[in-house]
């Protein structure tokens, strides 16, 4: 017992150091979120913000290899995958982003503040968005070869072609083609049947509840 205080200090130091180093998988697990692949291993995960292949051109997730959601949202995603495979057994949902700690949200906001991208990133000063509660997910569909279906715009494309509110007009104007239109409809159909809600600006983004309900029912992830 003589050195017990030293052991306690070292354990606390190691835990703090792990969080500072960005061990986000461990952090999100400790917050009670669910690794979606433990519920359905057929769902693919390719976290765009853990890579440089995103609108910021840098990785903002450190130590994150899995997609995490609140249990309710994770269950919806599993249902959406099941619905997709009823129509296209060889296709799969791929997750580009899921739960996002507010510490990462603040970093993302600092990178877009003062630019034309501020409408696409929730201001952390206003409580953040559904990703910060583990109740939103960014997804698309991979075909049987593992290639994303064409959707008319890339993921993280901040322009009219990514909007969901005017797709018929985009189709008529030739800004998206019939195949891209149909693929969006398929993605939206399986996600909304599973309980998700769409937003106006991003075809890939789906909310599992309203922001009001998220703030009432869940703590923000920080």
C-alpha angles and dihedrals in degrees: 000000000000092000099033092111089056091053091049091049093049093049091051092046093050092049093049092046091052092054092046089052089057103254089169096162090061092042095052092045090052089053090060098254121146126242098228094214090064087065097041120007091190091072109096124223125206108161106206095193091055087062135052091245096099140088092276093052091224140081113256097174116079120190094004118130103150138056113246129194140164110273093254093052092043090054090052091052092051089051091050090052090051091050091049092051091051087064100031112017095186096050126085143192115248121201118221097175138359132156112015124190116232089240088066091043090057091051092050091048092051089054095052101033110122094017134100089260097071092099089062099052121062114238107242089211087068094052098272125250140289092284087065090059096045090248103110134066137190112215147157136178128265120207125226091281094052094255119135114248112249109261102176095260137034122259110276092023107151103204144088094278090067094054121110098199098071106032095131089056091046089052093049091048092051093242089124126020131230094263092051090047091051092048091053090049090052093050092047093046096056093041096049092044086056091054104266125134127222130226129216103243107042125049090196098054123092130176123210093206142351121290089244092056092045092054092045097047107031138043117240113255113245 
